[in-house]
Amino acid sequence: MSDDVEREGWGPYPLILAGAAVAVGLVFLMDPRWGGFALGGVIMVGAALRFSGFGGPLAVRGRRADAIILGLGGFMLVLTSLLLYNQAAKALIESLFSR
């Protein structure tokens, strides 16, 4: 490798990995609802960092595609964790799929 090629370091990857580990710990030690919410939040932070140009091991595809996929995945985790114990919302979702 030549000296004029700039290599990108780890970037925000250790921060996201540590946050995900804490969130999974919350799932097992406290409550799945809060753990899922925290994990979704960490993934959305990763999406924001990837969209702003930071990459490291988070860079799998293009910047825009990574940000969209991570953002939607994090949002779905947050939404699912918020609806986990809401019986009215669960009944509404089940009625949509029971047809």
C-alpha positions as CSV (number, residue, x, y, z in Angstrom):
1,M,0.0,0.0,0.0
2,S,1.4,3.4,-0.9
3,D,1.9,6.1,1.7
4,D,-0.3,8.7,0.0
5,V,-3.4,6.5,0.4
6,E,-5.3,7.6,3.5
7,R,-6.8,4.7,5.4
8,E,-9.9,5.3,7.5
9,G,-9.8,4.1,11.1
10,W,-12.4,2.5,13.1
11,G,-14.6,5.6,13.0
12,P,-17.7,5.4,15.3
13,Y,-17.8,1.6,15.2
14,P,-16.6,1.0,18.8
15,L,-19.2,3.4,20.1
16,I,-22.0,1.7,18.2
17,L,-20.8,-1.7,19.2
18,A,-20.7,-0.7,22.9
19,G,-24.2,0.8,22.7
20,A,-25.5,-2.3,21.1
21,A,-23.9,-4.5,23.8
22,V,-25.5,-2.4,26.5
23,A,-28.9,-2.5,24.8
24,V,-28.8,-6.3,24.5
25,G,-27.8,-6.5,28.1
26,L,-30.9,-4.4,28.9
27,V,-33.0,-6.9,27.0
28,F,-31.8,-9.8,29.1
29,L,-31.4,-8.1,32.5
30,M,-34.3,-5.6,32.6
31,D,-37.0,-5.4,30.1
32,P,-37.2,-6.4,26.4
33,R,-39.2,-3.2,25.7
34,W,-36.4,-0.8,26.9
35,G,-33.7,-3.0,25.4
36,G,-35.3,-2.9,22.0
37,F,-35.8,0.8,22.3
38,A,-32.2,1.4,23.2
39,L,-30.9,-0.9,20.4
40,G,-33.1,0.9,17.9
41,G,-31.8,4.2,19.1
42,V,-28.2,3.1,18.8
43,I,-28.8,1.8,15.3
44,M,-30.3,5.2,14.3
45,V,-27.3,7.0,15.8
46,G,-25.2,4.8,13.6
47,A,-27.3,5.7,10.6
48,A,-26.9,9.4,11.4
49,L,-23.1,9.0,11.7
50,R,-22.9,7.0,8.5
51,F,-25.0,9.7,6.7
52,S,-22.7,12.4,7.9
53,G,-19.7,10.7,6.3
54,F,-18.2,8.6,9.0
55,G,-17.6,5.1,7.9
56,G,-15.1,2.6,9.2
57,P,-16.6,-0.9,9.4
58,L,-20.1,0.7,9.3
59,A,-19.5,1.4,5.6
60,V,-20.9,-1.6,3.7
61,R,-22.6,0.0,0.7
62,G,-22.9,3.5,-0.4
63,R,-23.3,6.2,2.2
64,R,-27.0,6.9,1.3
65,A,-28.0,3.2,1.2
66,D,-26.3,2.5,4.5
67,A,-28.0,5.5,6.2
68,I,-31.5,4.5,4.8
69,I,-31.2,0.8,5.8
70,L,-29.8,1.5,9.2
71,G,-32.3,4.3,9.9
72,L,-35.3,2.2,8.8
73,G,-34.1,-0.8,10.8
74,G,-33.6,1.3,13.9
75,F,-36.9,3.0,13.5
76,M,-38.7,-0.3,13.2
77,L,-37.0,-1.6,16.4
78,V,-38.1,1.5,18.3
79,L,-41.6,1.3,17.0
80,T,-41.9,-2.4,17.8
81,S,-40.6,-1.9,21.3
82,L,-43.1,0.9,21.9
83,L,-46.0,-1.2,20.7
84,L,-44.9,-4.3,22.6
85,Y,-47.2,-3.8,25.5
86,N,-49.9,-1.7,23.9
87,Q,-52.8,-4.1,23.6
88,A,-54.9,-1.7,21.4
89,A,-52.1,-1.2,18.9
90,K,-51.4,-5.0,18.8
91,A,-55.1,-5.7,18.1
92,L,-55.1,-3.2,15.3
93,I,-52.0,-4.7,13.7
94,E,-53.4,-8.3,14.1
95,S,-56.7,-7.2,12.5
96,L,-54.8,-6.0,9.5
97,F,-53.2,-9.4,8.9
98,S,-56.1,-11.6,9.8
99,R,-58.1,-11.0,6.6
